[in-house]
Every structure is written in structure tokens, then in C-alpha cells.
């Protein structure tokens, strides 16, 4: 079954017609969107039809690259959940925090698609 990119793209469209990455919520265009398999095709995980619209999310390049072939919970806990610790180990990030150039905010551990309730 061929993936309907437009249907995936339209999953998280706001009242202004802006489409969003299902994970971070960043605005995306059809040409910048990547199709993410919520339950990945890789690693032998099985779903009835991996290309069914219910298993597909629109994603920005960064989120799709970072999630890769991981489950949503692995992505949430092990990759995004550990991001603060990884950033704070970088010397230049610590200096930027000390000088007020950047601020690390706590993440509520909810993806954009969970916040908008679709």
C-alpha cells in the first residue's frame, strides 16, 4: 500500500491551516515533512498494516531522525527524557546557561499530538 503523504500531512492542521510535526509541534510544509511510522517497520515489530494512516505521523526532519526506529515510549524516556543531562555535560552549554544566554526548560513529556488530542 502506497502512503498518502497528503493525508499524513493533514493530520495535525490547526485552525490557521498550518500543519505541525506530531512530536515537537514545529510548523512543517509538505516538502519538509517526513512520514514517521509510530510503530516502526524495523526491528521486526508487527502491525496489521504498517502503512495504515493510524500508524503514520507527520514529522519534521529532526524528530524523525532522532526517533528513528524506536517506539514512542523509548523515544520519550530514553532519548528526549535524557536530553537535559546530555546537554548539561557540554561545557559551552553550561557557560551559556551561566551567562543567561540559554535556558533549559523542563519538558512535560507529552508530544504535540497528545496535547492537541487527535
Buried (B, 14 or more C-beta within 10 A) or exposed (E): EEBEBEEBBBBBBEEEEEBBBBBBBBEBEEEBBBBBBBBBEEEEEEBEEBBBEEBBBBBBEEBBEBBEEBBBEBBBEEBBBEEEEEBEEEEEBEEBBEEEEBEEEEEEEEBBBBEBEE
